[in-house]
Structure formats: structure tokens, C-alpha cells
Amino acid sequence: MNQNKRINVLINEALNSVDNINRGSPKPFLLTRIYARMNHQTESIWEKIGWFIGRPAIAFLSLCIFLVINVLVLVLNKTSAQTMPIEQITQTPADEFSYTVATIYDLENTQP
Amino acid sequence: MNHQELIIKLQQGDDSAFAMLVEENQDMVYNTALVIVQNADDADDITQEVFIQAYQSISSFKSGSKLSTWLYRITVNKTLDYKKKMNRKKRLGFVQSLFGAHTNEEVRLIVFDHPGLQLEKKESAAVLFNALKQIPYKQRIAFTLHKIEGQSYQEIAEIMKTTLPSVEALMSRAKVNLKNKLSNYYIQ
């Protein structure tokens, strides 16, 4: 009981400790420092871009978009590979390595 | 120079008017920032940024409102920006620690000592400031504006761009949270 009372007194003491507090002052020559800062405050476009990209919402959204694009590419590739007809699968290498393709000589010299 | 003349001269880009604005309000801005961020160097930085912002956006100042309210609002916004910056640094530090990089940033364990405190109250105030650091940021701002800067709830509502009941709720929650934190501290 006594301890509770003592704690309450301490809490009130702490809460009232900032009553009539004097204001603190910044370091001297604040105005000079403000003018100096204004003169040097030329934020480059890259700093702005970095700040924008560095925002958690933008970074998270970009990551999500990147992952979605990757997943889409994987899924689409898989489905197109599965749906390709068997004939086409066998035909493609045959086309690539075909010796029966007509060349310019074949067209010009139709007769042996 | 009265309030209206000062604003007109500021809007015209008068340097002496700006010097007067800084001279008259620097302690108010610095003290608010100091209690919220609890670091003298950061509060000094914020003070500079507040006056730069004021200089750059004085044209948007509405003649009906109070200049001090407007400056308080900029200060509060700048301290919020500061908090976001600190959070970004923390996240970056965490990511760097995952990859084994050592960050140079030291952990701030220094007890905050406000320069305007009376000697006999320093110990109690240090405990209060430590508890203040642990409550939500908006509650901290409302408590600082009311208790340290002596602003009324109505003025705080204007500064924080919120309603009077919201400020009352913020203050009520701040007091409850502070009492809990202080109670935990004194029980240990």
C-alpha cells in the first residue's frame, strides 16, 4: 500500500517536472547557418530518384511486380511448350537441318 | 513591425523580415523539436529546415492564421520526416547486419538532458523524457505541445490538422501510457 502511494507520488513528480521549463536555444549563428544551408541545398535528380525508390511502399511494389512478371513468364512458357503439337516438335529440327531447301542454283538450273 | 507587416515583407522576400522571424521564433521551434527528437544536433538541424521551409513557402501562408501555429505545424511535419528517416536507417542497418556488414552508427544510450530544466527536477524529468520516447509519436507530439509549449487543445488541433476530440483522445492516451511506463520504471 505504502509502495503504491510512493510510486504514485514519484509518477506525479515526474509528470510535473516539466512544468515551468525554460526553452532551450539552438547553437549560435542560426541565421548564418540557415543561409549557408539554403545556398548548398541543390538536391540532384538522382538523390530524388533514390529517395523515391527507397520508399518502402515503392520498393515492395516493385518487388511484387518483378515477381509477378517472372511467374507469368514461367507459366506462359510452360503452357506454350505443352501445347505445341508433336508434328511441329519433330518438324522444327527437320526444317533447320533440311537439305531439300531450294537454293538459287536449284531455281536457275532446273534441268540437269 | 506588426504581424501583418511582417508577413507582407516576408512574402516580398525581405531579408530583414526573415531575420526577425528567425530571431523571434528560433527558441520555440528548437525547443519543440528538441523535446520530440531528444537530440540537440538533430533538433538544430530540424530548426534550420523549418525556417528554410518557412522561407520557401511563405507565399502559401494564409493571412487569417497565426504565424506561430504555422511554424509549429512545419516543425511537427519536419520531426515526422526525421522519424521516417530514422526508421529507414534502422531498416538499412538491419539489412546490412543480415549480410554481415558492420554499421558505424552507435546505439544512442545517452540520457536526454534538457537545458532548460531546474536542477532539482532533472532526475524526474529524465525519467519522464525516457518514458516519452516510448509512447506513440503523435501522442508524444500532442503531449509536448501541451505540456512543454503550453498550447491549448484547440491550437494543437490546428497544428496537427485534426479535430479537438482527437487531440483530447491523444492526450488522454498519452497520459495513460506515460503513467504505465513510469509505473513500470519505478516498480523495477
Interface residues (C-beta under 8 A of the other chain):
Chain A: I7 L10 I11 E13 A14 L15 S17 V18 D19 N20 I21 N22 R23 G24 S25 P26 K27 L30 L31 R33 I34 R37 M38 Q41 G54 P56
Chain B: A19 V22 E23 Q26 D27 M28 Y30 N31 L34 A40 A43 D44 T47 Q48 F51 I52 Y55 R88 R91 H114 P115 G116 L117 Q118 K121 S124 A125 V127 L128 A131 K147 I148 K175 L178 K179 L182 S183 Y186 I187
